[in-house]
Amino acid sequence: MAPGLLERQFLRTRNGLAYLAGSNRPVMAQTPRDEIWRRDKARLWRYRSDNRRYRPPVLIVHSLVSKSYILDLLPGASMIGYLLEEGFDVFLLDWEAADPSDAHNTFETYVDGYIPEAIGAALGESGGDEVTLIGYCFGGVLTLLLAAAHPELPIRNMMVMATPCDYREMGFMSNMFRKQRLNADDVIDETGLVPARALDEGFQSLKPTEIVVQRVNFFENLWNDEFVEGFLAIAIWARDQVPFPGGVFRQTVEMLIRQNALLNGVIPYGRDEVRLANIRCPFLNAMAAHDTITPMASSEPLTRLVGSRDTSELRLESGHIGFVAGRQAAEVALPQIRKWLADHSDED
């Protein structure tokens, strides 16, 4: 039963005071896990489970621009926790915050080095001979380049979530770089990195009125403990950006934004080029209609550009994190993701 007006007012006051005092900060990323491999800033985690029914293991490659706890936000609101409960063997390839030693990292650093090594470590730990790759946001870009550049890798299935392709559709900041009103070195600081502050300001510029709407929604629901916990967790994550390696950023501006190479399907890579048509494994492209960071119009072309004969799409009426957190994730996205994974896996 919903609380009455007086009780709501009491709860609103209590939660408001706790918010002002900072005493109701939620505890995130609680799912038990073990680190099984690391190199430099790359860390591979395996999540503990007594219910591993499906093969191959699922390896999630996180973005370089945010922290990975959005994938394991809160108990009962965790993509990783959901997949574990459904019987999948889940690994996460995570990146510690970049520092000046990472300034010269390029796509090749991740695609030719860290990710193939992590795949090998995951297979060695799980005893499998193939993986299902899931890339979230910019992690999806990395997995696309990986599968295109290394068709020999044992990738059985591939899923990308909220992953950009057509950078003409990526909003104001992308267009500033595309039209050469901004250059990569205009935002790379003296450490050789794009500072977290610049990334945060760039994301905020994509949705300038959203923070007002969020604040109003927060105060209207301040009486609801569950809402407050979820809201604060997402709000903390959304502002918890990390520095971005300058080398990768220069490549992003030149190759992905100005040349729109992903949309062309042919991406300059090292001294050669790679083609998205090289991706022939089963492929799921997950997009969100109200995603202001990676608009659906940017993600849509990927489905036709990959070379797989087994392609699927998941379209949500949600925002950027609707696949991994919130009501849309629990009721729509995760059950459909589970079904696709199960349909493309072997069950013990």
N, C-alpha and C positions, 0 to 999 in steps of 0.2 A: 504494500500500500504506500502511495506517495505521501510524504509528510505534509501536514497542514501549513497554513500561512505563517503562524507564529513559530512553528518548528523550523520552517525554512529560513525565517529571519534569524533565528538563533544560529543555525548552521552556517548561514551566509556570514554572519558576524565572526563566528569562530574561525571559519576557513579564511576569511579576509585578514584577520589578525595574524594567523599562521603564515599567510602569504607575505604579508609585510615584514614579518620577522624572519622569513626565509626558513622556517622550521618544517615545512611540509614538502620539501624537495623529494621527489620520488626516487627510489632506488632502481636503477635500470640495469639491463644485461645480467640477469640473475641465473640464467640457465648454465648449469655446470659444464665445464669444458676443459680440455687439456691442449697445451701447445705441443705440437709434434714436429714442427720445423720452423726455422727462422733464418733469414739472411738480410743483413742490413735492416731496413725498416719493415720488411715483409715478414708477416707472421701467419702461420697456418694453424688453425684451431680445429679440433675434432670435438663435437658435442657428445656428451655421455648419454648412452641409451642402452636399455635391455630389450629394445623392441625394434631391432634392425631386420625388417622383413624384405625390403626391396633392394635390388641391385640394378644398376651400378650406384656408387655413392654420389651424392649431390655436392658439388663444390661451388660455393657462392663467391664470386669475385666482387668485392665492394668498390665503390667509387674512390677517386683520389681527393675529392673536394669536401667530404664530410666524414663524420665518424660512424662506425658500423653499428652502434647500439640501436639504431632505428630498426634493425632487423631482429632485435631481441629486446624490444622496448620494455615491456612489463609482463609479469605472469598473466597468462590469459590473453595477452595482446602482443604476441611474439610470432613472427613468421617462422623463425627457427624452431621455437617450441612446438608450433603446430605441426611442422614437417616431422619432427622427432616422434610426436604422439602418433602420427599416421604411419610410422614404420620406416622412415627414410634415414639413411646414414649421412649425417650432415657435417660438412667441413666448411670453414670460412677462411678465405684469404683476405687478410686485413693489412692495413698500412698504418704504421705509426706516423705521427705528424712529421712532415718533411722539415728538414733543417738545411743550413747552407751546404752540407755534404751531398745533398740530393739535387742541388740547383741545376746540374747539367744532365740529370736523368732525361731520357727521351722515351718515346714509345717503345723503342727497341729494348731499352733496359727492362721493361716489364714483359713485353711480348716474347722476346728471345731468351730472357733470363728467369725472372722471378716466377712467372706463371707456369711455364713448363716444368720447372723444378718442383713447384708446389703440387702439380698434378702427379708427378712421380712419387712425391712423399705421401700424398693421399692414397695412391694405389698401393704403395708399400705397406701402409698402415691398415688398409681395409682388406687387403688380399685380392682386390679386384683387378681387372685388366682394362676397364673403361670408366669414364666419368660422365656425369651429366653436369654441364656448366650452366650456371645462372649468373648473369651480369646485371647489376643494378646501376642505372644512370650512367655515369662515365665508366663504371666498371663494365657496362655493356659494350661501350666503345672498345675497351681493351680486349674483351672476349671476341668481338667481331674481328679485330685485327689479328688476334691469335689464331683463330680458326682459319682465316683467309691466308695467313702467312705460313701456317704449319698444318697443312691438311693431313700430315702423317701422324699427328697426335691422336691418342685414343679417346676421342670425344664422341660419345654415343648420341647424346642429345644436347640441345642448346636452347636456352631461354634468355631473352633480354627484357628488362623492365624499364620503362621510362627512359629509353635510350635514344639520343638524337641521331638524326641522319641528314635531313635537309636543313642546313644551318640558315637558310633564308627565312625560316619559320621560327627562329630561336629568339626573336624579340629585339628590343632596342639596343642592348649592348653588343650583341652579335652583329647587328647592322652597322654599328659604329666602326667595328673592326673591318667588316666586309667592304665598306665604302672608304676605308683608309683614313677615317677621321680620328681613329685611335690606332696605335701600333702596340704590339706586345710589350715592347720595352717601356712604354708609357706607364704600365702598371706593375712591372717587375721591379722590386726594390733593390737596395744595395746588397742584400744577401743572395740575390739571384733567384728569389722566390716571388710569387704573387702572394702578398700578405692576406691572411684570413679576413682582415677587415675589408679589403677590396672585394673579395668574393661575396661577403655578406651584403655589402652595399649594392653590388651588381644584382644579386638575387632580389633584394628589396625593391630595386628599381623596376622589376618585372611586375610587381603587384603593389603599387604604392598605397592603395586604399585598404588592402587586406588586413593590415595590422589594426586599423580602427575597428573593422568588423569583428576581428578576433577578440579584441578587448571587450567590446559590447557583449559578445556571446559568452565570454568568460564570466563577466560580472552577473549576467542573467542566470547563469548556472552555478554560481558560487556555492550554493547550498548543497550541491550534489558531489559527494566525496569522490565517487568513481570518475565523474567528468573532470573534476579538478585535477586528479592525479594524472589522467590521460592528457589533458590539455597542457599541464606543466611539463610533462615528459617530452611531448612533441615540441613545445615552445623552446625548451632548453636545447634540444637537438638542432632545431632549425637555425639557432644563432651560434652553434658550436662548430664553426667552420675551422678548417686547418689550412696552412699554407700549401701552395701548389707549385710543383717544380717548374722553374722557368723554362727549361729545355722542352718539356712536354707542352707548355703553354705556347711557346713560339711555334711548334709544329701544329698545334690546334688552330691557331690563328691563320697560319699560311695554308695548311693542307685542308683542314676541315671547314673553316669558315670562308676563306677567300677562294679556294679552288672548289669548295663543296665536293670534296673527293668521295665521301661516302655515298652521296646521291649519284655521282657518276659511276659508282661501282668499281672504280679503279683507283687505288690509293698509292701514291708514291711511298716507297718503304725502303729505307737504306739506299742502296744503289740501284734498286729495281722497283717494281710495283707489285701490289697484290690485288686480287679480285675477290669481291664478295661472292661471286659465283663459285668460288672454291669451297664454300660452305655447303656441304651436301647432307649433313646429318639432319634428323628431324628438328624443326625450328619453331619456337613459339615467340611471337612478338606481342608483348603486353603494353598497352597504352591507356592513358587516362584522359577523358574529354575535358577536364577542368584543370589540367596540369599547366601551370604558367611557367614552370622552369623548363620542361621538355614538352612543348605542345604536341598534341596528337598528330597534327599536320607534319611535324618534323619526323616523327617515328614511323608513320605509315609506310613510306616507300621501302623500308627494310624487307618487308614480307616478299615483295616481288624481286628484290635485288639478289637475295641469296640463291644458291643453286640447288637447294633442297627440293625434292618432290613432295615432301611431307611438311607443309607449313600450316601454322594455325595462328589465329589472332585472339587476344583477350582484350576487350574494350570495356573500360570501367567509366561510370559516371562519378568520377572522383578527382582528387588532385594528385600531386606528385607522390605522396606516400600512401595512396589508397590501396596499393598492393600489399603493404606490410603492416599498416597500423590503421585503427579505426573500424567503424561499423562495416564499411564496404569491404575491407580486407577480410574480416571474420565471416561475413555472410555471403560474399560473392567471390572475391578474388582467390582467397586461399583454397576453398573447395574446388574451384576450377583448375587452379594450379596443381593441386593434389591429384585430380583426375588425369590431367595431361601427363604428369610425371608417372603415375601408376600405369597408364596405358602404354608408356614407352619404357617400362622397366620390367625386370623379372622378379617374381615374388617367390620367396622360399616357402 
